[in-house]
Amino acid sequence: MYTIESLQSLVAKAIVDYSAKNNTDSLQEPIHYLLGLGGKRMRPALTLLATDLFGGDVPSALPAAMSIEVFHNFTLMHDDIMDNAPLRRGNVTVHEKWNTNTAILSGDAMLIEAYQLLCGYSGSQIKQILPLFNDTALGVCKGQQMDMEFEKRSDVSVEEYIEMIRLKTAVLLGGALEIGGIIANATAPDLEHIRLFGEKLGISFQLRDDYLDAFGDPENFGKQVGGDILSDKKTYLYLTAIARCDAHQKAVFDQWHGNTDMAKIEEIKSIMIATGADQAILDVSQQYYEEALNHLDRINVTDDRKATLRALAAHLLHREV
Amino acid sequence: MYTIESLQSLVAKAIVDYSAKNNTDSLQEPIHYLLGLGGKRMRPALTLLATDLFGGDVPSALPAAMSIEVFHNFTLMHDDIMDNAPLRRGNVTVHEKWNTNTAILSGDAMLIEAYQLLCGYSGSQIKQILPLFNDTALGVCKGQQMDMEFEKRSDVSVEEYIEMIRLKTAVLLGGALEIGGIIANATAPDLEHIRLFGEKLGISFQLRDDYLDAFGDPENFGKQVGGDILSDKKTYLYLTAIARCDAHQKAVFDQWHGNTDMAKIEEIKSIMIATGADQAILDVSQQYYEEALNHLDRINVTDDRKATLRALAAHLLHREV
């Protein structure tokens, strides 16, 4: 069995090799700039972990893991254009450093390269991987579309919100794991369980991240605490508080809408606490976490092989194993 | 054997069916709007023609033909953003009708759907098609990148120009044909010849199109005659005239640069004629046409099966069979 850290460094080395081989022209330069910005490389590590879980050959899963990472970075490059983001991981985004056209076109090339990385597998493996990859990728696009639409809608339900984060964030974790399983020739039921483990874990993680965005410790939380509140983002917290609040509390929401004064954060948080939205989101996150573990339990390999994934899940959700 | 027209109508029907099945959400709507704008459907017809040439089952090649058409329309959707184009086939472009973000994201989904359309083939066929599709798609991106870069460069050579049109336009014609050949289980040498037939024909066609943009009959040429001259586009005509002109002619070029007065068209055309650039581009187009036919000749099927492709090539280049 590999540790998460050893898999992450396998991926880091693969990315350096990949960029050294391909960084030859002006279309490629922004691709390798973005890939080189780092990140935890969690998604490709999941692919390798799944291959290891099912007793497959981990190095042979590296191109698929790279495909997942290149795809993920493609979504970042295009999302940053759409979100008008100036920074990515503390560095200037591609569309700011070059221009929007370059970011569109290099992103397109990146998506194609994600498919290119799958070409070395056998015909029967590609036949299994390709539809999964496509469904996952289309899901991510659909999630981004929903996220953008929610900004303009005032009638978003919590169910729709969960479906949005499932598509935008969680399906890629599930897909990354399932592809690793395919390479290890896992059975169909096990592939289903490993994918759903990733998907449920992804939803649980995103909900907890939304909670921390409002209630996290500024010392430990990577982003600015309160950012979602300042931008009136329709998260589970926001939607639950709105659904439960009385006329007076609703008036406070309305009064602060569109305002980005820092005083807004504590005022809105107090309503989130008063309506129990803060506890509600933790409860739902916990439910998805348990569902994830239930799927991991049902995978037909010995329990000791599951230890790394179980530890990873606990680590991601800041929970005890 | 099928006629070109019968294959084009097969494709037209497949597009209607495809849109009826998928046109379900806001991400899909722009995709089917663009696909529905028409066009000659030449690229998917080429895929079907190649399958027919090698005695394959034409209906079984329809998903691959659709994949080529969906990919082509993806490039149109993103190119229209990059070129800031208000119209496509006489209709409002997607980024104008919706917005840029929608055009980016629906274009991304379209590229993924192009891959999705390949999933029904056998593992061994997908294993052959996927790398070809990726190389073709990356070539098209690289061609678009070169085209955009040429606008800002003053040292473009005719060789670079031909490489740009090969990538931006011709490789997709070659790829469309080769995929049709793969589905008909053509041999490796035949696949190489059919691809190069398409590529050389594409270069020949684009050069002739550049010629017609300056010297075509306004009655018959689909676009505004002189558009390339008005925008100082560095076509083969322009580059050859610049390379051959004397100091006085160069001064005329310089004087008109950036000007879009209609009088510019006749002035620049007279230099193109005086330097023989008009004849040079026709000669090079003819050379590529002959190279294309040479590859068609060398394909190992009886000559009568090649009649449709030969007629199509002659029709595209306005030449006698």
Interface residues (C-beta under 8 A of the other chain):
Chain A: D25 S26 L27 H78 I81 M82 N101 I104 L105 G107 D108 A109 L111 I112 E113 Y115 Q116 L118 C119 S122 G123 S124 Q125 I126 K127 L130 P131 F133 N134 A137 L138 C141 K142 Q144 Q145 M148 E149
Chain B: D25 S26 L27 H78 I81 M82 N101 I104 L105 G107 D108 A109 L111 I112 E113 Y115 Q116 L118 C119 S122 G123 S124 Q125 I126 K127 L130 P131 F133 N134 A137 L138 C141 K142 Q144 Q145 M148 E149
